[in-house]
Structure formats: C-alpha cells, structure tokens
Amino acid sequence: MTQIDSATARNLHGSEPKSPISLVLVEDHVILRQGVKALLELASDIQIVGEYGCVQSSLDGIKALRPDLIVVDLALPNGSGIELLAKIRRLSPRSRKLVLTASDHAEYIRAALGAGADGYVLKDSSAAELMLAIRTVSMGGRFLCKAIAGKVLSGFLSRDNTPPPCTPRKSITAREQDVLCRVAQGCSNKLIARELGLSPKTIEKHRSNLMRKLQLHNTASVTMYAIANGLAANDAPEVRATTPLADSLSSREGTQDNTSSLALDTRLL
C-alpha cells in the first residue's frame, strides 16, 4: 500500500501518456455530468469521447469506443453501476474503470472492487483528487480517495472481512431470487414490493426466508452473496439503488493535500 502525491502519479509507470486519456462518463444526473465534463475539459491530457445517463445506453458506446478509462456512478437507471462494471470486462477488457459515487458503504465498495473497479472516489472529494484518481487509474494504478483510504487503513476492507463464499442456491425460489437481487442493489422493501407487484409484508417474508436459507444476517452479507453468485444483475426496468446522491462535485479549489489518498498494489485487494 503506497501513498502518492500528484508528482508521483504523473510519473507512475514512466512518463505521461503521449496521447490524451480517452474517457467515457456514465452518470445519470445531468447537472453533475455536465459539471464533471466541464472540469475534465480543462485538462489537456484528457479527452471525453462519450457520455451516457444509464447502463443500457452506455453499453454500445463503450463497446465501440473502447476508451482508456470509464468513470461510472453506482446508482443508475435500468441497472446498476456494479452490473455495468462486470459487463465492461467483456465489452472493453482493456478499459480502466473508476467509480465516482456518493456511497461509502462497505458492501458497495467491496462489490465495486469485486466487479472490476480500479478506483473508487466519493462525490464530495475535491476536483484535484478526482483528477489525480483519473490519471493514476488510467496509467495502470489503483486508487482510493482519502475518505475510503481511511477505512482501508482502519481494517474496514481487510481480508478478515472477505465476502461470503459461493454456496448452492437450489433451495431459493425464483421469487426469493428476485428479492435477493433487489436487496443487493439497495432497494427498500417498499420499492421491491412496487416493482414485483406484491405487498411490503410479503417482501419482508421472502427476505426473511432467503436469509434464513442462506444463513445471512444483514444487508451487507446479502449483497456480497449476490455479487459472489452472480445474482446482482438487474433485469427489471428502472430499479435503482436508494443510496443518496451528492448534488454536485465539491467546489473546493486550490492545492489539495492528497497524501491520504491511496494508489494500491493490486495484491492488496
């Protein structure tokens, strides 16, 4: 685990790239997407080649563009950022992936890294930290923003907290699997009930039954089980994670102390 500063990031793996970093931005909030785009367009070494507002619309673009870097939110319409990260592995295997999200929950961090994210930045990070993350990840490094790095240092993502192993799921009914998928995406019982056309009480019962069958005890363990068993993908329209989104990027300017941000050796994750 190595601490880095801006100068180190620029020299990571040699000199700066000879051509601009081609970047695709996937973010459903138009104002935020436009703000990030405006920020990145100020950098001569970054070129935005595509921008999308949901999982579905981004798939064809990513496959055709094969960008150097894809910046992805986790809460998206028509699916989730976790689902998209997993699909990018097949659509554009050489593209690097950076999560830009409002969620600092353990299950989302683990799920994103497990699905192939090369970096994780919160939306209340500074503009300087985001730029550092983009350059670090695009040049082959791993990056966690200052807030997430602090959790890593405190053992929040230590190997003692590994996801539950894959286990047989033949005892789970089709309806329980539907519920499991949506719980893993952060949906409340009310939202799941509305999506499946059932009552919240029925959803609560399904949720209780599947947790008992799988010997899972909380939402975090349900999420990690779903990721480990490939059950986190969403086939239902307009299902969204309920994690609150930041309204905009931090507007802090000036030099940012990035010494607590981390570029990570891949063996540590």
N, C-alpha and C positions, 0 to 999 in steps of 0.2 A: 504494500500500500504506500503510494508515494504522493507527497504533497507537491503541488506545482504552482508556478506563477505564470503570468502572461508570456514572459520571455521564454520560459521552458516549453510552454505549449507551442510557441511558434517554431521552436527548434526540434520538436518531437519527431523522431524518425527522419532527421535530416532537415533540409531547408524547406521553405514554404512551397506549397504546390505551384507548379509553373502555370497552370490554368485555374480559373475560378472554381470554387466548390459549387457544383450544381446541386440545387436544393429544392425539394418539394415540401410544401407546408400543408398539413392536414389539420384543420381547426374549424369548428362549426360556427363559432361566434365571429360574425363578420367584422365588427369593430376591432376585436382583438387581433384577428388575422391581418387586417389592414395595418394595424399598429406594428405588428411584428415584421410585416413585409417592408414597411417604410423604414424601420430600423435597419434591417438587413441590407436594404438597397444602398445604404450609406457606405457599406464596406466594399472595397474594390475587389476583394478576393472571394466574394460570394455572389452567385447568380441564381435567382429564383426562377426555376424553369416550369413550375406548376404549383397551383394552389387549389385545394378542394375542401368541401364542407362536410363530407360524410365518408364512411367506409366505401360504399358502393361506387360513388363517383370517382374515387381515387384509384381504384384497382386497375382500370385500363390505362390510366395516365402513368402510373408507376411502372407498369409492365412495358409501356412504350418508351418512356423516358430513361429508365434505368439510372436514376440520379445518384450522385455520390452520397448524399445524405437526405434522409426523410425525417422531418420534425413532426411528431404525432401527439395529439391530445388523447387522453384515455376515454373521455366521455363524448361519444359521437352518435349521431343519428344512424339508424339502420345497422347497428352493430356496435362494437367497442374497439378502442384502440388496441386492447390485448389481442383481439381477433385479427386486427389488421397487421400487427407486428408478426404474428405467426404466418400470415399469408405472404408478407413481403419476403420471407425466407425463400419462398418458391418463385414468386414473380420477379424478384430482382435480388438474387442472393448476394451480390457484391455491394449493395447499398448499405450504408451505415444507418443506424436508427437511434434517434434521440427523442425521448419522451418530454413533452412540455405540458405540465398538468397542474391542477390545484390540489391534488390529493397526495397527502404524505402518510397515508395509512399503510401499515406493514404489508397487508395482503396484496395491495396494488403494486407496491414496489417489487415484492418478490415475484408476482405474476408477470410484470412487465419485463424484468430481467430474465425470467424463465422463458418468456416468449421471444427473446432475442434482442431486447433493447441494449444499446451500447452506452447509453447515458440517461440520466434522469434529472430534470430541472423543474423546480416549482415556479409557478407563475408570479410569485411575489419576489423572485430573485431579481437582481439588478440587470440592466441591459448589458453591462460589462461581463457579468458572469455567464449570461446566455451566449454572448459572442465567444467567450473562452470555451464553453462547452461545445459549440458548433465546430470550432477549429480543432479542438482536441479529438473529438469523436471522428471527424472527417479524416484525420490523419492516422487513424488506427488505434487511438487510445480509448479508455473507458473513463466516464466522468459522472460524478455525483455532485450536485450542488451543495453549498455549505450546510444548509439545514438537514439534508439527507445524510451527508457525510458524518455529521454529529451523531446521528442514530447508529450508523455503522460502527463508529468508534466506541460507542457505548455497548456494543454487542447486540444491537437491535436486529441485525441481519446475520448474526453469527451462525456457524454450522450447527450449533445446538438447537437452532430454530428451523431446521430443514422442513420442507413440505411433507405432508403425509405420503407414503408410498402408494403406487397404483395397487388397487385391490379389485377383486371381481365385483361387478355391479349387476350380476344377473338377477339379484333379488329386488332391484329397484324397478318400479313400474314406469311405464312411459310418461305418465303424468308427473311422477316424482322426479323424473329426469328433466322435464320441462321446468319444474320449480327449482331444481338444483342449478340449472343453467342460469336462471334469472337471479337467484340469490347470489351466485358468484359474480354477476355483473353489477351488484349493489342495489338491486331493486327492492323496494319495500313490499310487504305483504299486500298492501292496497293496490300498488301498481301491478304486481303479478296477478292479482285477482282480476283486475280490469283487462289485462292482456289475454288471460285464459278464459274469461267469461265465468269465473267462479266467485264464491264469496270469500272474504278475507279469512273467515273461520276455517273454511275448507283448505285454504292455502296453508294456514298455520298447522293444520293436522298433517298435510302432506310433508311439510317441512320437518315436523317433529318425527314422523315415521322414517324419513330418509336419514335423518341424523342418527336415529337410534340404530337403524340397519347398518350404517357405515361407521358407527361409533365415533361420530364427530360431535364436538361440544360447543362450537361457536362459529360465527360467520367467517372468521379468518380461516379456520380449518376446512369449512365447506368450500371456500374459494380456492384454496390450494389443492383440494381433492379434485375439483372440477378442472383446474389447469393441468394437473398431473395426468388425468384420464381423458383429456381432450374434449371435455364437456362444456367448456366456457364459451364456445362459439354460439352466436345468436342467429336463429332462423326466423324469428318473429320481427315484423316491422316496428320501427320506432321505439324499441326498448332501449332505455338509456340508464346509465349509472346515475345514482342520485347524489353522488359526491358534489358539493357546491363548487362552482367555477369562479375563479377570480374575474373581476370585471375588466381588468386591464393589466398590462405589464407594469412593473414598478417603474416610476418615473425618476428614480434617484439618478443623479448624474455625478460626474467626476470620477476620480480614481477609486476603484472598489478593491478592498483587501480580499483577495481570493485565496489566501493561504490555507483556508479551511476547506476549500473545495478539493475534491479528490480525483485524480486520474488513477484508475485502478488496474492492477495486474489482473488479467482475466482469470488467473488461477484462484483468485480470492473470492470469486462469485460463483 
